[in-house]
């Protein structure tokens, strides 16, 4: 009996150790991104993972999947909602199908500057955006720095008439697609990593995007013209699946939020000189830059306003837009 008791006790002790180890096994969170590994936003996601691993003493780890290796922006959104992926970094404009607030924020020429945009997003409008995203199974952890979106093209655009017949890559968003149609072009929703091939094959004439991305992805070596019309200013967002979020402890959730905020600060530092450096690199590669002052903006903005007519569907929407424009 004594031997049997010792055997049973040893077995029980082993089972306890095994259960404890399993209970404390590290949880790996996958985060997807469309940009290349050397892009500031991807490096900031890696920083986020490092800080989170430190904060949780290895209980939570992060694997960054860059270069659109897990699919498109819309693939990422669906994977988050289904709980098949933990995290994703997206441009806010890609979420217009999920949130009416994101749709309104995506309207062209709405934000006057980065300061204007951040003031709006940190106020009541930002709270509304967060509520709407959560209702769709998405939790916003942080915003990342971004820059105005321009058009870079195979041939120059200097007026609204130059958009006629152009095939233009846009984020998968009804707002962006309608903007291009109103300008006279043909919108082509396409994953970011498919752009170079499409440009070379003539399937695209222009791309909607930021200057840093233009250079980081080597698109400046293909498209010789950059049009600085600054038609859209939207931040990048780091999202976590609500299903993943609900499976975590309060301590783990707090660690994730803290690490995300630290990653935001890290991104801001990395971003500080990126826009100017990218512009210098583009010019050095032979890209011809058309500043906003040299673009006939009157006709372009007149057509862009038609997009507002479609997406401002109520007096409440109109009041929201007026309030956004009134923020100083």
Secondary structure as the mmCIF struct_conf table of DSSP 4:
data_model
#
loop_
_struct_conf.conf_type_id
_struct_conf.id
_struct_conf.beg_label_comp_id
_struct_conf.beg_label_asym_id
_struct_conf.beg_label_seq_id
_struct_conf.end_label_comp_id
_struct_conf.end_label_asym_id
_struct_conf.end_label_seq_id
HELX_RH_AL_P HELX_RH_AL_P1 UNK A 2 UNK A 23
TURN_TY1_P TURN_TY1_P1 UNK A 24 UNK A 24
HELX_LH_PP_P HELX_LH_PP_P1 UNK A 25 UNK A 26
STRN STRN1 UNK A 27 UNK A 32
BEND BEND1 UNK A 34 UNK A 35
TURN_TY1_P TURN_TY1_P2 UNK A 37 UNK A 38
BEND BEND2 UNK A 39 UNK A 39
HELX_RH_AL_P HELX_RH_AL_P2 UNK A 40 UNK A 55
TURN_TY1_P TURN_TY1_P3 UNK A 56 UNK A 58
BEND BEND3 UNK A 59 UNK A 59
STRN STRN2 UNK A 60 UNK A 65
TURN_TY1_P TURN_TY1_P4 UNK A 67 UNK A 70
HELX_RH_AL_P HELX_RH_AL_P3 UNK A 73 UNK A 82
TURN_TY1_P TURN_TY1_P5 UNK A 83 UNK A 83
BEND BEND4 UNK A 84 UNK A 84
BEND BEND5 UNK A 86 UNK A 86
STRN STRN3 UNK A 87 UNK A 91
HELX_RH_3T_P HELX_RH_3T_P1 UNK A 92 UNK A 95
TURN_TY1_P TURN_TY1_P6 UNK A 96 UNK A 98
HELX_RH_AL_P HELX_RH_AL_P4 UNK A 100 UNK A 105
TURN_TY1_P TURN_TY1_P7 UNK A 106 UNK A 106
BEND BEND6 UNK A 107 UNK A 107
TURN_TY1_P TURN_TY1_P8 UNK A 108 UNK A 109
BEND BEND7 UNK A 112 UNK A 113
HELX_RH_AL_P HELX_RH_AL_P5 UNK A 114 UNK A 121
TURN_TY1_P TURN_TY1_P9 UNK A 122 UNK A 122
BEND BEND8 UNK A 123 UNK A 123
HELX_RH_AL_P HELX_RH_AL_P6 UNK A 124 UNK A 135
TURN_TY1_P TURN_TY1_P10 UNK A 136 UNK A 137
STRN STRN4 UNK A 138 UNK A 144
STRN STRN5 UNK A 149 UNK A 153
BEND BEND9 UNK A 154 UNK A 155
BEND BEND10 UNK A 159 UNK A 159
HELX_RH_3T_P HELX_RH_3T_P2 UNK A 160 UNK A 163
TURN_TY1_P TURN_TY1_P11 UNK A 164 UNK A 165
STRN STRN6 UNK A 167 UNK A 170
BEND BEND11 UNK A 172 UNK A 172
HELX_RH_AL_P HELX_RH_AL_P7 UNK A 174 UNK A 183
TURN_TY1_P TURN_TY1_P12 UNK A 184 UNK A 184
STRN STRN7 UNK A 186 UNK A 189
HELX_RH_3T_P HELX_RH_3T_P3 UNK A 192 UNK A 194
HELX_RH_AL_P HELX_RH_AL_P8 UNK A 195 UNK A 201
TURN_TY1_P TURN_TY1_P13 UNK A 202 UNK A 202
BEND BEND12 UNK A 203 UNK A 203
BEND BEND13 UNK A 205 UNK A 205
STRN STRN8 UNK A 206 UNK A 209
HELX_RH_AL_P HELX_RH_AL_P9 UNK A 211 UNK A 216
TURN_TY1_P TURN_TY1_P14 UNK A 217 UNK A 218
HELX_RH_3T_P HELX_RH_3T_P4 UNK A 219 UNK A 221
TURN_TY1_P TURN_TY1_P15 UNK A 222 UNK A 222
STRN STRN9 UNK A 225 UNK A 232
STRN STRN10 UNK A 236 UNK A 241
HELX_RH_AL_P HELX_RH_AL_P10 UNK A 242 UNK A 246
TURN_TY1_P TURN_TY1_P16 UNK A 247 UNK A 247
BEND BEND14 UNK A 248 UNK A 248
HELX_RH_AL_P HELX_RH_AL_P11 UNK A 250 UNK A 271
TURN_TY1_P TURN_TY1_P17 UNK A 272 UNK A 273
HELX_RH_AL_P HELX_RH_AL_P12 UNK A 274 UNK A 284
TURN_TY1_P TURN_TY1_P18 UNK A 285 UNK A 286
HELX_LH_PP_P HELX_LH_PP_P2 UNK A 287 UNK A 287
STRN STRN11 UNK A 288 UNK A 290
HELX_RH_3T_P HELX_RH_3T_P5 UNK A 292 UNK A 294
BEND BEND15 UNK A 295 UNK A 295
HELX_RH_AL_P HELX_RH_AL_P13 UNK A 297 UNK A 311
BEND BEND16 UNK A 314 UNK A 314
HELX_RH_AL_P HELX_RH_AL_P14 UNK A 315 UNK A 326
#
